[in-house]
Amino acid sequence: MSQPYAIPRPLVRLNQWTILLSVILTWTTGHAWILAIPLVANLLGVICNFNPIIRFGKLFLKKTPSAYIPEDVQQQKFNSSIASSCLAGGFIAFLLHWQIVGYVFTVMVAIASAVAIAGFCIGCFLYFQVKQWQYRRTLKKAL
Protein backbone atom coordinates (compact mmCIF):
# COMPACT_ATOMS: atom_id res chain seq x y z
CA MET A 1 0.00 0.00 0.00
CA SER A 2 1.51 3.32 -1.01
CA GLN A 3 1.66 6.15 1.47
CA PRO A 4 -0.31 9.28 0.58
CA TYR A 5 1.62 12.50 -0.01
CA ALA A 6 -0.85 14.70 1.84
CA ILE A 7 -3.33 14.60 4.70
CA PRO A 8 -6.46 16.77 4.53
CA ARG A 9 -6.22 19.70 6.95
CA PRO A 10 -9.44 18.83 8.86
CA LEU A 11 -7.88 15.49 9.83
CA VAL A 12 -4.70 17.20 11.02
CA ARG A 13 -6.84 19.60 13.06
CA LEU A 14 -8.75 16.66 14.55
CA ASN A 15 -5.46 15.14 15.70
CA GLN A 16 -4.36 18.48 17.20
CA TRP A 17 -7.67 18.87 19.03
CA THR A 18 -7.38 15.30 20.35
CA ILE A 19 -3.93 16.06 21.76
CA LEU A 20 -5.06 19.33 23.34
CA LEU A 21 -8.25 17.93 24.86
CA SER A 22 -6.44 14.83 26.15
CA VAL A 23 -3.90 17.00 27.94
CA ILE A 24 -6.61 19.21 29.43
CA LEU A 25 -8.58 16.14 30.56
CA THR A 26 -5.43 14.70 32.12
CA TRP A 27 -4.85 17.92 34.05
CA THR A 28 -8.46 18.16 35.24
CA THR A 29 -8.99 14.50 36.16
CA GLY A 30 -5.49 13.54 37.23
CA HIS A 31 -5.68 10.36 35.10
CA ALA A 32 -2.44 10.08 33.17
CA TRP A 33 -3.71 7.17 31.06
CA ILE A 34 -5.76 9.65 29.00
CA LEU A 35 -2.46 10.77 27.44
CA ALA A 36 -2.08 7.23 26.07
CA ILE A 37 -4.84 7.88 23.50
CA PRO A 38 -3.01 10.53 21.43
CA LEU A 39 0.38 8.99 22.31
CA VAL A 40 -0.46 5.58 20.86
CA ALA A 41 -2.28 7.08 17.88
CA ASN A 42 0.63 9.35 16.95
CA LEU A 43 3.24 6.64 17.52
CA LEU A 44 1.28 4.33 15.22
CA GLY A 45 1.17 7.14 12.66
CA VAL A 46 4.93 7.66 12.82
CA ILE A 47 5.94 4.00 12.92
CA CYS A 48 3.21 2.22 10.96
CA ASN A 49 1.66 5.01 8.84
CA PHE A 50 -1.67 4.34 10.57
CA ASN A 51 -3.06 6.99 12.90
CA PRO A 52 -6.42 5.72 14.18
CA ILE A 53 -7.61 9.26 15.00
CA ILE A 54 -7.01 10.39 11.43
CA ARG A 55 -8.46 7.16 10.02
CA PHE A 56 -11.60 7.58 12.15
CA GLY A 57 -11.95 11.24 11.19
CA LYS A 58 -11.70 10.33 7.51
CA LEU A 59 -15.10 8.64 7.82
CA PHE A 60 -16.69 12.04 8.50
CA LEU A 61 -15.19 14.06 5.64
CA LYS A 62 -17.96 15.55 3.53
CA LYS A 63 -15.82 15.93 0.40
CA THR A 64 -13.14 13.79 -1.16
CA PRO A 65 -9.81 14.09 0.72
CA SER A 66 -8.17 15.82 -2.25
CA ALA A 67 -10.74 18.66 -2.04
CA TYR A 68 -9.29 19.90 1.27
CA ILE A 69 -6.14 21.93 1.89
CA PRO A 70 -3.33 19.35 1.96
CA GLU A 71 -0.78 18.92 4.75
CA ASP A 72 2.51 17.20 3.90
CA VAL A 73 2.79 13.67 5.30
CA GLN A 74 6.52 13.91 6.11
CA GLN A 75 6.00 17.18 7.93
CA GLN A 76 3.10 15.69 9.90
CA LYS A 77 5.22 12.67 10.83
CA PHE A 78 7.90 15.05 12.10
CA ASN A 79 5.27 16.93 14.11
CA SER A 80 3.82 13.67 15.44
CA SER A 81 7.24 12.48 16.56
CA ILE A 82 7.73 15.68 18.56
CA ALA A 83 4.21 15.43 20.02
CA SER A 84 4.77 11.75 20.85
CA SER A 85 8.01 12.57 22.67
CA CYS A 86 6.30 15.23 24.78
CA LEU A 87 3.26 13.05 25.44
CA ALA A 88 5.47 10.10 26.41
CA GLY A 89 7.55 12.31 28.69
CA GLY A 90 4.43 13.65 30.37
CA PHE A 91 2.80 10.22 30.63
CA ILE A 92 5.86 8.59 32.19
CA ALA A 93 6.45 11.53 34.52
CA PHE A 94 2.86 11.49 35.78
CA LEU A 95 3.04 7.71 36.31
CA LEU A 96 6.21 8.20 38.36
CA HIS A 97 4.49 11.03 40.30
CA TRP A 98 6.96 13.60 38.98
CA GLN A 99 4.20 16.16 38.64
CA ILE A 100 6.36 19.15 37.68
CA VAL A 101 8.11 17.22 34.90
CA GLY A 102 4.75 15.89 33.71
CA TYR A 103 3.32 19.39 33.54
CA VAL A 104 6.38 20.73 31.71
CA PHE A 105 6.04 18.12 28.96
CA THR A 106 2.27 18.39 28.67
CA VAL A 107 2.28 22.19 28.73
CA MET A 108 4.73 22.17 25.81
CA VAL A 109 2.57 19.85 23.71
CA ALA A 110 -0.64 21.67 24.71
CA ILE A 111 0.79 25.04 23.69
CA ALA A 112 2.08 23.62 20.40
CA SER A 113 -1.33 22.08 19.64
CA ALA A 114 -3.25 25.22 20.57
CA VAL A 115 -0.98 27.45 18.51
CA ALA A 116 -1.25 25.04 15.56
CA ILE A 117 -5.05 25.09 15.81
CA ALA A 118 -4.83 28.90 15.79
CA GLY A 119 -2.81 28.79 12.57
CA PHE A 120 0.93 28.70 13.33
CA CYS A 121 2.62 25.31 13.40
CA ILE A 122 5.71 25.29 15.62
CA GLY A 123 6.65 21.81 14.40
CA CYS A 124 6.39 22.95 10.78
CA PHE A 125 8.69 25.87 11.53
CA LEU A 126 11.21 23.50 13.17
CA TYR A 127 10.92 21.10 10.22
CA PHE A 128 11.67 23.95 7.80
CA GLN A 129 14.71 24.99 9.88
CA VAL A 130 16.04 21.42 9.93
CA LYS A 131 15.62 21.14 6.16
CA GLN A 132 17.41 24.48 5.67
CA TRP A 133 20.26 23.32 7.91
CA GLN A 134 20.55 20.04 5.97
CA TYR A 135 20.59 21.93 2.66
CA ARG A 136 23.29 24.35 3.84
CA ARG A 137 25.35 21.40 5.08
CA THR A 138 25.18 19.71 1.66
CA LEU A 139 26.30 22.97 0.02
CA LYS A 140 29.34 23.13 2.28
CA LYS A 141 30.24 19.52 1.47
CA ALA A 142 29.96 20.23 -2.26
CA LEU A 143 32.50 23.05 -2.08
Secondary structure, 3 states (H helix, E strand, C coil): CCCCCEEEHHHHHHHHHHHHHHHHHHHHHCCHHHHHHHHHHHHHHHHHCCCHHHHHHHCCCCCCHHHCCEEEHHHHHHHHHHHHHHHHHHHHHHHCCCHHHHHHHHHHHHHHHHHHHHCCCHHHHHHHHHHHHHHHHHHHHHC
